[in-house]
Amino acid sequence: LAAMAFPGAADAAVALAPPESVGFSSAGLKALNDEMHALVDQKKLAGVTTLVARHGKVVNFDAYGMQDTEAKVPMAKDTIFRIASMTKPIVGVAMMILWEEGKWKLDDPVHQHIPEFKDLKVKAADGSLVPQVRPMTMRELMSHSAGFDVDAGYRDAGLSDTDLQGMIDKLAKLPLAYQAGTDWRYGPSVNIQGYVVEKLSGQTLDVFLQKRIFEPWGMKDTGFYVPESKAGRVTRIYTYENGLITPMPARPATTKPRFLSGSGGLLSTAEDYWRFAQAMANGAALDGKRVLKASTVELMRTNVLKPGVKVDLYGPSMEGVGFGLDFAIIMDPAAAGTPQGKNSFYWGGAFGTWFWIDPTNDLVFVGMIQNLNGSTPTGGTPPMRAISPRLVYAALTDPRK
């Protein structure tokens, strides 16, 4: 109601707090922006948007470069990005809403909710098919340790060439890649969670997310497609030729896709995703709207992997990093080689978008770029996920504030 008092208040820009009021140095944040701008000026990125908040107050919100280098459309604070796997934590919240409602339990066998997955076989090291030692659980489904292979393992299966039920039917005919709980593989688990959300809620995934998460938390530009009226705000995707960025031909979806990908289908803005991340930093509440209990957020950011099971996104296993329910967790910052606070929880997207929530320092960061293979170390994109924490924590000069 308060927003109604001021015409256009809902569209007002994010208010910035003085950096020094929450322990940041203005000069340090300028150094962050300068380094981001330099990557654009060197044509390593077309454009970049970053947002830094502490104690719920935004102290730096910067958009620089081009959303479309051919049409000369500048990057803006309300530019819309394909957030790819940053969809996953949002679907995790949807799952936990239903968990709080008693619709499922962490130790339920997945086949209790997806009967098609009962008695799946497991591909053994010698290629033979063996029974599951025990059924996969919902906890394992939410931590990429249920037995499903990496996405590349399903390349020929066409899992997303259909709808969510069609994906389940295809997976039900294929063997699992390992015994539940014994490995971490980044595959179709959150698309499967999207199916579970639909089944247990009786709503399509887009409607459930809109009603239960996006509307309460004011995420007005997040969805599986954009209306034509917003299509001009969606950034191009870029790739590299001779080490320099070049735009790709790609149009955003302006009609609802048949396959609603809980693993990677959403588009969003830096501000919308900050609203999500800030709500999670606050224990799942924002602007007086609570979506989960604070204790449920703590559960989501608690490691559930068994000892010896390592998060392994791009090859070498990631030391000091655990995995909870649709979030990775910095359990040991020194081992992880990062200045981020202990228990920071985070994820990123294939086009290079990234964020983290640091409960130790009460800090939230969101970064948005849009490159093909923008998150892979070998894709040509600068290592944004290493560059940004170094600069952000260098700028946090008085963490006691």
Salt bridges, closest charged atoms under 4 A:
ASP34 OD2 - LYS30 NZ 2.78
GLU35 OE2 - ARG390 NH2 2.80
ASP62 OD2 - HIS37 NE2 2.68
ASP68 OD1 - ARG236 NH1 3.35
GLU70 OE1 - ARG236 NH2 3.19
ASP78 OD2 - ARG233 NE 3.49
GLU101 OE1 - LYS103 NZ 3.05
GLU101 OE2 - ARG212 NH2 2.79
ASP107 OD1 - ARG139 NH2 2.90
ASP108 OD2 - HIS113 NE2 2.86
GLU140 OE2 - ARG134 NH2 2.40
GLU140 OE2 - LYS306 NZ 3.73
ASP149 OD1 - ARG185 NH1 3.04
ASP183 OD2 - ARG185 NE 2.92
ASP206 OD2 - LYS256 NZ 3.14
GLU215 OE2 - LYS211 NZ 3.80
ASP221 OD1 - LYS230 NZ 2.64
ASP221 OD2 - ARG233 NH2 2.67
GLU228 OE2 - ARG251 NH2 3.35
ASP287 OD2 - ARG275 NH2 2.43
GLU319 OE2 - LYS310 NZ 3.10
ASP362 OD2 - HIS55 ND1 2.86
ASP398 OD1 - ARG400 NE 3.44
